């Protein structure tokens, strides 16, 4: 083979998987299992108090067509933990196919999980399919946030090509109590003058709290709203609190989300969130 022979057009794609299992032992929540493969990593930084943090990381630096990534956290009975991502996830232009991300968390009986990934930033031409599912055993609960930013306003980006499918669900004792599908493509971006029918917003987020007494947090959550450049609404019923937010850009959205999470959690955000 000649040294100048062109390389195959087939590019290497990243494949990452990270699994963390926590269980209660000797009066504390402890690591029981950790499995990592490829670009998927997880680490547990030292934190004050008795609620451990799990930080997931995609070492490939972003997602593009054909990449595969999965995060999984299993909490044993009576365990409370916070899980997040080290930084914002970026979905870049995809030459062929879509990147696929799977997030599957399980919370044991009477446990609690705060799933607080940082933003997903979608670039022009991105193709991303993501499935997030949190399964709650009887008596368990969770707080979940998902934020999406459509391009970087500071760079003058306006998206016109995109294939994004995102599905988030929370199951309680095997039955769905929250299902949030979202699909954005070229036609949606072209609608309403390129605003993706989002009223001109460039960033959006959903916060959901599911668990015993979650509806009692509606008042404090509404009181924490009011960030300039962010529109928000909140509702609560039958052990479920849901907030939906639209923002002019990712930065005011992040400030509003951070304030809400601090109020709902009653403590500071994970260290990787603090900037």
SEMITI-851476 format. One record per residue: x, z, y of N, C-alpha, C in turn; residue in three letters. Coordinates in steps of 0.2 Angstrom, whole numbers, plus 2048, in hexadecimal, padded with zeros to 3 digits. Atoms other than C-alpha are relative to their C-alpha. Layout:
<fimis>
XZYXZYXZYala ...
</fimis>
This chain:
<fimis>
8048007FA800800800804800806unk 7FC8007FA8077FB8117FF806804unk 8017FA7FC80A80981D7FB7FF806unk 8048027FA80080082A7F87FF7FEunk 8078018027F07FF81F7FC805803unk 8057FC7FD7E18068287FE8067FBunk 8037FB8047DB8178227F97FF7FEunk 8078018017CA81881A7FC803805unk 8047FE7FB7BC81A8267FC8067FEunk 8037F98027B682981C804806802unk 7FC7FB7FD7BB8388257FE8077FCunk 8017F98037BD84A81E7FB804804unk 8057FC7FD7AF8558228018087FFunk 7FF7F98017AF8688247FA8037FBunk 8057FD8057A6873816802807800unk 7FF7F97FF7A588581A7FA8057FDunk 8057FB80279C894812803807800unk 7FE7F980079D8A78157FA8047FEunk 8057FC8037938B480C803807801unk 7FF7F97FF7938C78117FB8047FDunk 8057FC80378B8D4807801808802unk 8007F97FE7888E680E7FC8047FCunk 8047FB8047828F5804801807803unk 7FF7F97FE77F9078088048047FAunk 7FC7FC80578C9127FF803806804unk 7FD7FA7FD7929248027FD802807unk 8037FE7FA7869268118027FB806unk 7FE8057FB78D91681A7FE7F97FEunk 80180780278A90381A8077FE7FFunk 7F98028027998FC8128007F87FDunk 80080780379F8EA80D8018017F9unk 80080180779B8E67FB8037FA7FEunk 7FD8068027A08D47FA8017FC806unk 7FE8057FB7A88C78058037F97FDunk 7FD8078037AA8B48008007FB806unk 7FE8047FB7B18A780B8027F97FDunk 7FD8078037B48948088007FB806unk 8008057FA7BA886814800803807unk 8007FE7F97B68888267FC806802unk 8047FA7FF7AA8968248038067FFunk 7FC7FA8017B18A78277FB805803unk 8047FB7FE7AA8B882A805806801unk 7FC7FA8007B28C88307FC806803unk 8037FA7FE7AD8DA834804804805unk 7FB7FC7FB7B58E18447FE807800unk 8017F98007B68F48467FB801807unk 8057FE7FB7A78FA8517FF807800unk 8027F97FF7A290B8587F98017FDunk 8077FE80379391384F8007FE7F9unk 80180180778C91083E7FC7F97FEunk 8038078017858FE8408067FB800unk 7FA8058017928F18397FE7FA803unk 8018077FE7948E08418037FB7FBunk 7FD8068047978D08378007FA805unk 7FF8057FC79E8C28418027FA7FCunk 7FF80780379D8B083A8037FB804unk 7FB8047FC7A98A383F8007F97FCunk 7FF8068037AA89083C8077FE803unk 7F98027FE7BD88C83D8017F9801unk 7FF8077FF7BA87983E7FF7FF808unk 8008017F97B787B8517F97FD802unk 8068037FE7A68738517FD7FC7FAunk 80380480679A8688467FF7F9802unk 8018087FF7988558447FD7FE7FAunk 80380280679084A8388038017F9unk 7FD7FF80679284E8268038077FEunk 7FE7F98017988608297FB8047FCunk 8047FC80479186E81E802807802unk 7FF7FA7FF7908808237FB8057FEunk 8057FB80278789081C803807801unk 7FE7F97FF7878A28217FA8047FCunk 8047FC80477F8AF816802808801unk 7FF7F97FF77D8C28197FA8037FBunk 8057FC8047758CE80C801807801unk 8007F97FF7708DF8117FD8047FBunk 8047FC80576C8EC8047FB805803unk 8067FB7FE75E8F9805803805805unk 7FE7FB7FB75F9048158067FE804unk 7FA8027FC76D8FA81D7FE7FD806unk 8018037FA76E8F682F8067FD802unk 7FA8037FE77A8E98367FE7FB805unk 8008067FB77D8DC8448047FA7FDunk 7FD8068027828CA8408007FC806unk 8008047FA7888BE84D8057FA7FEunk 7FB8058017948AF84F805801805unk 7FA7FE7FC7A58B08577FF7FC807unk 8008047FA7A18A28647FA7FC800unk 8058058007948958698027FB7FAunk 7FF80580579288885B7FF7F9804unk 8008067FD7958768617FE7FA7FBunk 80180580578D8678598027F9804unk 7FE8067FD79685785E7FD7F97FEunk 80380780279284485D8027FF7F8unk 80080280778F83F84B8017F97FFunk 7FF80780179682F8457FB7FD7FAunk 80580280578B82F8357FE8067FDunk 8027FA80378083B82D7FF806805unk 8017FA7FC77B84C8338048067FEunk 7FD7FA80278485D8337FA8047FEunk 8067FB80377A86A829803807800unk 7FF7F97FF77A87C82C7FB8047FCunk 8057FC803772889821801808801unk 8007F87FE76F89C8267FB8037FCunk 8047FC8047688A78198028077FFunk 7FE7F98007678B981B7FA8047FDunk 8057FB80375E8C7811801807802unk 8007F97FE75A8D88167FC8047FBunk 8037FC8057568E58097FB805803unk 8067FC7FE7488F2809803805806unk 7FF7FB7FB7488FD8198067FE804unk 7FA8027FC7578F38207FE7FD807unk 8018037FA7598EB8318067FB802unk 7FB8047FE7638DC8377FF7FD807unk 8008037FA7678D68488047F97FFunk 7FD80680176B8C38468017FD807unk 7FF8027F97738BE8578057FB801unk 7FB8067FF77C8AD8568017FE807unk 8008027F97838A78667FD7F9801unk 8048077FE77D89686E8027FB7FBunk 7FE80680377D8868657FF7FA806unk 7FF8057FB7838788718007F97FDunk 80180780377D86686D8037FB805unk 7FC8057FC7888588737FC7F97FFunk 8038078007838468768017FD7F9unk 7FF80380778083D8658008057FAunk 8007FC80677F84D85B7FB7FF7FBunk 80580080677684E84A8018067FCunk 7FF7F980377385F8447F98027FCunk 8067FD8037678668378018077FEunk 7FE7F98017668798367FA8047FDunk 8067FC80375B88582B803807800unk 7FF7F880075B89882F7FA8037FDunk 8067FD8037518A38248038087FFunk 7FF7F98017518B68247FA8037FCunk 8057FD8047488BF816801807800unk 8017F87FF7428D18187FD8037FAunk 8047FC80573E8DD80A7FB804803unk 8057FB7FD7308E980D803805804unk 7FE7FB7FC7338F581B8067FE804unk 7FA8037FC7428EA8227FE7FC806unk 8018037FA7438E28338067FC802unk 7FA8047FE74E8D683D7FE7FF808unk 8018037F97518D084F8057FA7FFunk 7FD8068017568BE8508007FC807unk 8008047FA75B8B385E8037F97FEunk 7FD80780075F8A085F8007FC806unk 7FF8047F976589786F8037F97FFunk 7FE8078007678848718017FE807unk 7FE8037FA77087C87F8017F8800unk 7FF80780176E8698828057FD805unk 7FA8037FC77F863889802806804unk 7FD7FC7FB78A86B8967FE7FE807unk 8028027F978286B8A7806800805unk 7FA8007FC79386F8AF8047F97FFunk 7FD80680179A85F8A87FB7FA801unk 8048057FE78B8558AE7FD7FC7FAunk 80380380678585189C7F8800800unk 80880180177384A8998007FD7F9unk 80080380776F8478877FB7FB800unk 8048068017678378827FF7FE7F8unk 7FF80180876C83686F8018077FDunk 8007F98037688458647FC7FF7FAunk 8047FF8067628498528018077FEunk 8007F980175E85B8517FA8037FDunk 8067FD8037538648458028077FEunk 7FE7F98007538778457FA8047FDunk 8057FC80374888283A8028077FFunk 7FF7F980074789583C7FA8037FDunk 8057FD80373D8A08318028077FEunk 7FF7F980273B8B382D7FA8017FBunk 8047FE8057338B881D7FF8087FFunk 8007F980172C8C981A7FC8017F9unk 8038008077298CE8087FF7FA7FDunk 80180780272B8BC8047FB7FC803unk 8058047FC71D8B68108037FF807unk 7FE8017F97218AD8207FC803805unk 8037FD7FA71E8B68308027FD806unk 7FE8047FA7278AB83C8037F97FDunk 7FD80680172B89883A8007FC806unk 7FE8037FA73388F8488037F97FFunk 7FD80780073687C8468027FD807unk 7FE8047FA73F8728538037FA7FFunk 7FD8068027438608538017FC807unk 7FF8047FA74B8568628047FA7FEunk 7FD8068027508448608007FB807unk 7FF8047FA75383586C7F97FF803unk 8078017FD74083286F7FE806804unk 8027FA7FD73D844873804801807unk 7FC7FF7FA74C84487F7FE7FB806unk 8028057FB7458348887F9802803unk 8067FE7FD73483D88A800804806unk 8017FC7FA72F84589A8077FF804unk 7FA8027FC73E83C8A38068037FEunk 7FA7FE80374B842897800808800unk 8007F88007468558987FE8027F9unk 8027FE8077418558857FA804800unk 8067FC80073085B88A801807801unk 7FF7F97FF73886B88F800802807unk 8007FE7F973486B8A1806800804unk 7FA8017FC7458668A78058057FDunk 7FB7FB80374D87489D8067FD7FCunk 7FA80280475F8728968028057FBunk 7FE7FB80575F88188B7F98047FEunk 8067FC80275288B8818028057FAunk 7FE7FB80575289A8767F98037FDunk 8067FC8037468A486A8038067FEunk 7FE7FA8037488B68677FA8037FCunk 8057FE80473E8BE8598028077FDunk 7FF7FA80473C8D08537FB8017FBunk 8058008057338D38438028077FCunk 7FF7F98037318E583C7FB805802unk 8057FA7FF7268F583C801801808unk 8007FE7F97218F884E8037FB805unk 7FC8057FC72A8E88557FB7FF807unk 8058027FB71A8E5860801805806unk 7FF7FB7FB71E8F586A8067FE805unk 7FB8027FB72D8EC8727FE7FB805unk 8038057FC7228E087B801802807unk 7FF7FE7F97228EA88B807800803unk 7F98007FE7358ED88C8037F9801unk 7FE8078007388DB8887FE7FC806unk 8028047FA72D8D4896803803806unk 7FD7FD7FA7348E18A28087FD801unk 7F98028007468DA89E8007F8802unk 8008077FE7418C88A38017FF807unk 8008017F97438C08B48077FD802unk 7FA8047FE7548B78B47FF7FA803unk 8018067FC7558AA8C18027F97FCunk 7FF8068047548988B97FD8007F9unk 8027FF80774C89F8A97F8801800unk 8077FF80173989D8A48008037F9unk 8007FC8077348A98967F88027FFunk 8077FD8027248AF88D8018047FAunk 7FF7FB8057228BD8817F98027FDunk 8077FE8037148C28748028047FAunk 7FE7FB8067138CF8667F98017FDunk 8067FF8047078D28588028027F9unk 7FF7FF8077078DA8478088007FEunk 7F97FF8027198E08468057FA802unk 7FC8067FE7208D084F8007FF807unk 7FF8027F97278CD8608047FA801unk 7FD8077FF72B8BB8668017FF807unk 7FF8037F97338B58768037F9800unk 7FE8077FF7368A387B8027FF807unk 7FD8017FA74189E8898037F9801unk 7FE8077FD74588E893805802806unk 7FB7FF7FA75488D89F8037FA803unk 7FD8067FD75C8818AB8077FF7FDunk 7F980180276D8848A38018057FBunk 7FE7FB80577588E895802806803unk 7FD7FA7FD77D89B8A17FA805802unk 8057FC7FF76D8A28A87FC8027FAunk 8037FE8077658A28968048057FDunk 7FC7FB8047748AB88F7FF807804unk 8017F97FC7728B989D7F98037FEunk 8077FD80275F8BB8998008027F9unk 8007FE8077628BB886804806800unk 7FB7FA8017708C88887FC806803unk 8047FA7FD7648D38937FB8027FBunk 8057FE8057568D28868038037FAunk 7FD7FE8067618D5877802808802unk 7FE7F97FE7688E58807FB805800unk 8067FB8007578EC8837FD8017FAunk 8037FF8077508E88728048047FBunk 7FC7FC80575F8EF869802807802unk 7FE7F97FE7628FE874807801800unk 7F97FF8007758FB8748037FA802unk 7FD8067FE7828EF8798007FA7FBunk 8008068047848DD8738078017FCunk 7FA8018037918D98668067FE804unk 7FA8017FC7A38D986D8017F8801unk 7FF8077FF7A48C686A7FB7FD805unk 8058037FB7958C3876802802807unk 7FE7FE7F979D8CC8848057FC803unk 7FB8047FC7A58C1891801802807unk 
</fimis>
